[in-house]
Each structure stands twice: as structure tokens, then as C-alpha cells.
Amino acid sequence: MVNIDPEAKLLLDEIAVHENRNTPLTVSELMALDAIASPATIHRKLNALLEQELVEVQFEGNNRRTKYLVVSSKGNKYFSQLSVAMNKALKLAN
């Protein structure tokens, strides 16, 4: 499992949910999520997610100005491991 703090985890969750809905978040949209943290904090947490290679930036077509955030293969592996851990916990609880 990766080591990310709660705010970075919330950002990763938001990125994953939007990607799953086929509406990937732009960096600007992520920065506007002030219910999670201030823009400065979001910027730091996004950099941490990028450095840990849990998310990556993609561009659409020739538009290089709009940066879309998507979960990377390492991020997907994280969610898979989390799913396995949660299923084990549910089995132990029953």
C-alpha cells in the first residue's frame, strides 16, 4: 500500500470517481475543491500524488493547455489492493 495522507487520499478518490464517470477532472477543477482543502494545500497534495505516480496528467487532442487528471496504473493497483483489504475485513466481520 502507498503512504498518502487523508487529504491526498480524498483528492485521489475524487480523481478516480470523475474518471470512472468519464468526466475526468482538470487541474483547475481540482483546485476549486475548497471543501477538501485550500488551493495551496491541494496543489501540494496533487504534486505528492504525481510524484508517487498515483495519478498522471493527460491532454485531449491538440489542446495542451487543459490538463486532465487520471488515475495511473500504480493508482489502480492501490485501489485493487484496497478492495482486497476491505473484502477481507468484511469477511472477518461476518
C-alpha positions as CSV (number, residue, x, y, z in Angstrom):
1,M,0.0,0.0,0.0
2,V,1.1,3.6,-0.6
3,N,1.6,6.1,2.1
4,I,-0.6,9.1,1.5
5,D,-2.3,11.5,3.9
6,P,-6.0,11.8,4.3
7,E,-6.3,15.0,2.2
8,A,-4.3,13.4,-0.7
9,K,-6.5,10.3,-0.4
10,L,-9.6,12.5,-0.8
11,L,-8.1,14.0,-3.9
12,L,-7.2,10.6,-5.3
13,D,-10.8,9.4,-4.6
14,E,-12.2,12.5,-6.4
15,I,-10.0,11.9,-9.4
16,A,-10.9,8.3,-9.6
17,V,-14.7,8.9,-9.2
18,H,-14.6,11.5,-12.0
19,E,-12.6,9.3,-14.3
20,N,-14.9,6.4,-13.6
21,R,-17.9,8.6,-14.7
22,N,-15.9,9.5,-17.9
23,T,-15.7,13.1,-16.7
24,P,-12.0,13.5,-15.8
25,L,-11.2,16.4,-13.6
26,T,-9.0,19.2,-14.9
27,V,-6.3,20.6,-12.6
28,S,-8.4,23.8,-12.4
29,E,-11.5,21.9,-11.3
30,L,-9.4,20.0,-8.7
31,M,-8.0,23.2,-7.3
32,A,-11.6,24.5,-6.9
33,L,-12.5,21.8,-4.4
34,D,-12.2,24.1,-1.4
35,A,-14.4,21.7,0.7
36,I,-11.3,19.4,0.8
37,A,-8.6,21.9,1.4
38,S,-7.2,25.3,0.4
39,P,-5.9,25.7,-3.2
40,A,-2.3,25.8,-1.8
41,T,-2.8,22.6,0.1
42,I,-4.5,20.9,-2.9
43,H,-1.5,22.0,-5.1
44,R,0.9,20.3,-2.6
45,K,-1.1,17.2,-2.3
46,L,-1.5,16.9,-6.1
47,N,2.2,17.2,-6.5
48,A,2.6,14.4,-4.0
49,L,0.2,12.2,-5.9
50,L,2.1,13.0,-9.1
51,E,5.5,12.3,-7.5
52,Q,4.2,9.0,-6.2
53,E,2.9,8.2,-9.7
54,L,-0.6,7.6,-8.4
55,V,-2.1,10.0,-10.9
56,E,-1.0,11.3,-14.2
57,V,-1.8,14.3,-16.5
58,Q,-3.3,13.7,-19.9
59,F,-4.2,16.1,-22.7
60,E,-7.1,15.9,-25.1
61,G,-6.2,16.2,-28.8
62,N,-4.1,19.1,-29.7
63,N,-5.2,21.2,-26.7
64,R,-2.1,21.3,-24.5
65,R,-3.5,23.9,-22.1
66,T,-6.1,21.8,-20.4
67,K,-4.6,19.2,-18.2
68,Y,-6.9,16.3,-17.2
69,L,-6.1,14.1,-14.2
70,V,-6.4,10.4,-14.4
71,V,-5.5,7.5,-12.1
72,S,-2.3,5.8,-13.2
73,S,-1.7,2.1,-13.3
74,K,0.0,2.4,-9.9
75,G,-3.1,4.2,-8.6
76,N,-5.3,1.5,-10.0
77,K,-3.2,-1.1,-8.2
78,Y,-3.6,0.9,-5.0
79,F,-7.4,0.7,-5.4
80,S,-7.3,-3.0,-6.2
81,Q,-5.2,-3.7,-3.0
82,L,-7.7,-1.5,-1.0
83,S,-10.6,-3.5,-2.4
84,V,-9.0,-6.8,-1.4
85,A,-8.3,-5.5,2.1
86,M,-11.8,-4.3,2.5
87,N,-13.3,-7.6,1.3
88,K,-11.1,-9.5,3.9
89,A,-12.2,-7.1,6.6
90,L,-15.9,-7.7,5.7
91,K,-15.4,-11.5,5.8
92,L,-13.8,-11.3,9.2
93,A,-16.6,-9.1,10.5
94,N,-19.2,-11.7,9.4
